[in-house]
């Protein structure tokens, strides 16, 4: 593994249309991870907090204002340079979604086999599936 410093990235997770579902967004073909499904977001710029970056990125990618909820999960890619990505709950506060970096959106169950996920987004979905299974057993 490289000694490169990880690039900090944030992603927003919207609730889906039905209980237990999430909104997944498909990357436009011809882009990095084109055709794979993800949770929208992007790089945290110097001087920005995670939350500020996520508000900016979702405005740029989807044309909406959002409210940022709790931090859900963080993971790191094995790419060079590595990406350190933090997933947050988000809720639509204002506007209507415009797909600018994506060509589709759908409400899906939070399970790994639901869609072909971008690698780190798939890791998040696998974590969420395990967490929900454990939480269900604890009730």
Secondary structure, DSSP 8 states (H G I E B T S, - for coil): ------EEEEEEEEB-SSTTEEEEEEE-TTSTTTT-EE--EEE--TT--HHHHHHHHHHHHHS-EEEEEEEEEEEE--SSS-EEEEEEEEEEEES----SSEEEEEEEES-GGGS-B-HHHHHHHHHHHHHHHHHHHH-
